[in-house]
Amino acid sequence: MSLFLAGPAGRLEAILWRPLDGAAPRAAAVVCHPHPLFGGTMDNNVVFRVARGLQHAGLAVLRFNFRGAGRSEGVHDGNGAEEGDVRAALDYLEREFPGLPMWAAGFSFGSRTVGSLARYEPRIQRVALIALPSKAFDCAFVREIGQPTYVLLAEHDEFGTPQDFDERIGPLGNNFERDVIEGVEHFFRGKTPELEQRVKAWGLRSLGLPANGQP
């Protein structure tokens, strides 16, 4: 379902997916896209696959375009204001699915934005950081995330390899699960179906469900 959200800098273009089987969602997640100034939108293939994996795990999933991307109003900020856009997405999910746990996931710039916000946004109960650009940006704040967090990295990511992540972020707490897809760069080309399956598997594990998704 396509819709617009009321954001802090104007309307935000969004797409909401409900679980494919028509069942009530087990949680609700917002998924954030890569850098808008480099063509990033909610239609990015990695974002699509992350959202699909969560949907197959039984979640309601909201993708949206940050301010200034696609048909979203406003102008790109890049210095933290986009966290307000994520909050607007959480506001929508909270109204649409009252009482459901809320998760947040992001790819690249989206992961940096989600990770930063999660430190002081208690509504976010679980976090997924996909291809966090730890070499391109200072992402040391990740150590401050207290929620259960899934970190999925690309082996040859030009914006932050697993080695870059380890060196720049340092040891992680027990609330983190670190995973790597081998043989790919930042956009996971050729392995986006595997990415989708890993995200789905993480979602099911987080919900305490077996791989087939049945209680």
N, C-alpha and C positions, 0 to 999 in steps of 0.2 A: 504494500500500500504506500503510495507516494503522498507526502504531506509537507507542510511547512511548520517549523517550530518558532516560537517567539524567543529570539536571542537577544543578548545585551547590545548588539550592534545592528539589529534588524532581523528580518526573517531568515531562517536557516532551512535550506532544502534538505529533505530527509526521506528515507525509505524504511518502513517497518515490516519485518517478517515475523510471522507467528510460526510455531512448530508445524512441520509438514503434515503430521498425522492428525491434525485438528485437536489434539489433546491440549489441556491447560498447560501453559508454560511452567517450567520448574524454577526458572529464574529469568531475569531480563538483563540484557547486555547492550551497551553502546560500543560501537567499533569506530575508531578514528583513523583518518587517512593520512598519507604522506604529505610532504611539503607542498603547499599550494603554488608557490612561485616556481616550482619545477614540474608542474602539471599534475600534482596530486589531487585527487578527488575521491569521493566515496565509491566511484566506479572502478577504481584501481583493482587489478586482478587479485593481488594479495589480500586486500581488504575484503573483496567479495568472497574469497575462499575462507578467510577467518570467520566471517559472518555465517557462511554456509555450514562450517564445522560446528559452530555453536548452535545453529538452528537444528542440525541433525542430532545434537545432544539434548534437545528438548527445550531450548531457550527461545524467548522472544528476543529479536535482535533489531536494534536501531542503528542504521548508518546515516550519517549526515555530512553535508559539506560545511567545512569551516567558513567563517566570514570571508567574503571576497572570492570564494571558489564556487564554480558552477553557477547556480541561480541563487546562491546565498548572498544576502546583502552585507554591506560593510566592507572594510579594507583589511587585508592581512596585517597582523601585528608581529607575531613571531617572538615576542618577548614575554609571553605568559598570558596575554589577554584571551587567547583561544581556550584557556581553561574555563573561562566564563561560558563559552559555547558548549563545552562538555557538561557543565552544570545545568545549562538549559535543557540539554538532552536528558539528563538524569531527572530533571523536574517533570518532563513529559512522561518518562517511564514510570515515575512514582505516581503520577495521576492515573495513567492508563492501567497499571498493574499494582494497585495498592497492596502492600504487605509482602510482595515478592522480593527476594534477595536481588540486589543489583550488582552487576559486574561491569568492568570496563576493560576494553582491549584496544590496542593501537598498533599501527605499523609505521616504523621509521619516525618521522616528525610526530605522527599520532601517538606512538609509544612514548616519546619524550613528554608530550603534553599530558597524557593519561598518567604516566608515572609520577610526574611532578604534582599533579592534582591529588592523586591518591593519598599522599602523605597527610593531607589535612581535610579530606572529604570522607567522613565516616559512612556515608551512604554506599560507597564503593566497598563491597565485601570481598571481591576477588579481582585480580588484575592479570592481564596477559600482555606482555611486552614482546612484540615481534620485530626482529631486526633493529633493536635499539641502536641508534647511531653514536656509539660511545667514543669513536675516534673523531668524528666530525664535530661533536658538541660535548660540553662538560655534562656528564650524566651521573656524577657522583651522588646526587640526591637519591638515587635508587636505593642506596643503603638505608634510607630513612623509611622506606615503605614497610608498614607493619602487617598488611594483609597477605594472605596466601597469594603468591605471585608466580606465574609461569613465564619463563624467559626462553624464547625460541630464537636461536641465532643461525645465521648462514655461514658456512665454513669459510668462504672466500669473500665475505662482505667488505666491499671497499670503504664503507663508512664505519666499520667496526667489526673485526673478526672476533671469534670467541676468545682468542688470546688478548686482543685489545680490551675486550670487556673485562677479562679477569685482571689485567694489569691496572686498568683505570678505575674499576669499581671496587676491586678487592674482595675479600671473603664475604659471603652472603649468609644471612641468618637461615634458620631451619624452615622459615616460611617460604623460601624460594625453591622452585624446581627449575633447573637449567637444562636445556635441551639443544641439540645442534642437528641441522640437516646438512649432510656432507655434500661436497661437490658443486655448490651453488654460490652465486653472488647475491647482492642485496635484494633482488627481486624474485629470487627462488625460481628462476626460469627453468622449465622442464620438470619441476618437482612441486608445483602448486597443489596437485591432487594429494601428494604426501603431506604437505603442510595442512591442508584441510583435515586429513585424517588424524594428524597429531593433535590439532586443536580440538577436534571432536572427542578424541580419547581423553584429553585433559579435562574437558567439560564433564564427561561421564564420570571420571575418577573423582572430580570435585563434588559431584552430586551423590557419590557413594553408589554408583550404578556400574554393572558389568559392561563389557565392551558391546554387547548387543542392545544396551539401553533399557533392558527390561528390569523392573524392580525385583 
